Structures are given as structure tokens and as C-alpha cells.
Amino acid sequence: MAHPVDVHVGKRIRHRRWLIGKTQQQLAEQVGIKFQQIQKYETGANRVSASRLWDISDALDVQVSFFFEGLEEEGKASGKSAVPDDLMGDKEALDLVRSYYAIPENQRRRLFELARVLSDAA
């Protein structure tokens, strides 16, 4: 059984990779490993060493701390939410986020405000 921290770090690797539109193969080539290893990291099946996590953070252009963000909240989550537990594992949600960030900033802000009004009205 995978350790919850390894699973969390793997989800964060997958999340960031999807957000920037990088494939497992592309990430693996940048880090110097096979894409199957990236798959194992992303599922938490294999633990990511500190030096490998450093290389992955460089390839994904984030700080190493990015991979641990939300870990405390995940452990404390007890109530049900309208948001799925593995939001960043949902391809549709990731496509939506990627499309959102492709919109020019001034239009993106207006879209965000519209979404907020619509969700409050629901």
C-alpha cells in the first residue's frame, strides 16, 4: 500500500504536468528517466527521492514545496464538498483550468467573476 504522502506528491506532479500541457514522456526525457517511472510516481506506487523531486520541480518550473501544498488540509478533510476529492485527477477539470489560463488576463478576471456569481446563485 502506498504511503499517503507519496500519493499526494504524485498527484501534485500529475497536476502540474497537466497544467503546463506536458506529457509523461516529455517530463521523463527532461528528468532523464523512462515515462513508466513517471507513471509510478504519479500514482504513488514508487516514492520520489529528494534529488529526483528536485529535478522534477525544475522541469515543471515550480518550487519543491509545491508538491507538498495542501497535504495538511487533505489529512484534516472530513466533510463532504461539491468538489470531487481528486479534482486534479479529473481530465475535464484539468482541461478547464488549462483553457482558463489560456484566456487573456482581463477577460479571465471577468469570467472568474461571472462563475462566482453563477455559483452563488445555484
C-alpha positions in Angstrom: 0.0 0.0 0.0 1.3 3.4 -1.0 2.0 6.0 1.7 -0.5 8.9 1.7 2.4 11.4 1.3 3.7 9.6 -1.8 0.2 9.6 -3.3 -0.2 13.3 -2.6 3.2 14.2 -4.1 2.3 12.0 -7.2 -1.0 13.8 -7.6 0.8 17.2 -7.4 3.3 16.1 -10.1 0.4 15.0 -12.4 -1.5 18.2 -11.6 1.4 20.5 -12.6 2.3 18.4 -15.6 -1.2 18.6 -16.9 -1.5 22.4 -16.2 1.5 23.1 -18.3 0.5 20.6 -21.0 3.5 18.3 -20.7 3.2 14.6 -21.4 4.7 11.9 -19.1 7.2 11.2 -21.9 8.3 14.8 -22.2 8.8 15.1 -18.4 10.6 11.8 -18.3 13.0 12.9 -21.0 13.7 16.2 -19.2 14.5 14.3 -16.0 16.4 11.5 -17.7 14.2 8.6 -16.8 11.6 6.4 -18.5 8.0 7.5 -18.7 6.9 4.4 -16.8 8.7 5.8 -13.8 6.7 9.0 -14.0 3.6 6.9 -14.1 4.7 5.1 -10.9 5.5 8.4 -9.2 2.1 9.9 -10.2 0.2 7.0 -8.7 2.3 6.9 -5.6 3.4 3.4 -6.4 7.0 4.5 -6.2 8.5 7.0 -3.8 10.2 10.0 -5.4 13.7 10.6 -4.0 14.7 14.1 -2.9 17.1 14.6 -5.8 14.6 13.3 -8.3 11.9 15.6 -6.9 14.4 18.5 -7.3 14.8 17.6 -11.0 11.1 17.3 -11.5 10.4 20.6 -9.8 13.0 22.2 -12.2 11.4 20.5 -15.2 7.9 21.7 -14.1 9.1 25.1 -13.1 7.9 25.1 -9.5 9.4 25.1 -6.1 9.9 21.7 -4.4 7.4 22.9 -1.7 4.6 22.9 -4.4 4.4 19.1 -4.2 3.6 19.3 -0.5 1.0 22.1 -0.7 -2.4 21.0 0.7 -1.1 18.0 2.5 -2.2 19.2 5.9 -5.7 20.1 4.6 -6.0 16.7 2.9 -5.4 15.0 6.2 -8.0 17.1 8.0 -10.7 16.9 5.4 -13.7 15.2 6.9 -16.8 16.9 5.5 -18.4 16.3 2.1 -17.8 19.0 -0.6 -19.3 19.7 -4.0 -15.8 19.4 -5.3 -14.6 15.9 -6.1 -11.8 14.5 -3.8 -9.4 14.2 -6.7 -10.2 17.3 -8.7 -6.8 17.4 -10.4 -7.2 13.8 -11.4 -10.2 14.7 -13.4 -9.3 15.3 -17.0 -12.2 17.6 -17.7 -11.3 19.8 -14.7 -7.7 20.0 -15.8 -8.7 20.8 -19.4 -11.0 23.6 -18.0 -8.2 25.0 -15.9 -5.7 24.9 -18.8 -8.3 26.6 -21.1 -9.0 29.2 -18.3 -5.3 30.2 -18.2 -5.1 30.5 -21.9 -7.6 33.4 -21.8 -6.1 36.9 -21.6 -5.9 38.1 -18.0 -8.5 40.9 -18.3 -11.1 38.5 -19.8 -10.1 35.8 -17.4 -10.9 38.0 -14.4 -14.4 38.8 -15.8 -15.0 35.1 -16.5 -14.0 34.3 -12.9 -16.4 36.9 -11.5 -19.2 35.5 -13.7 -18.5 32.0 -12.5 -18.6 33.2 -8.9 -22.0 35.0 -9.4 -23.4 31.9 -11.1 -22.2 29.5 -8.3 -23.7 31.8 -5.6 -27.0 31.8 -7.4 -27.1 28.0 -7.7 
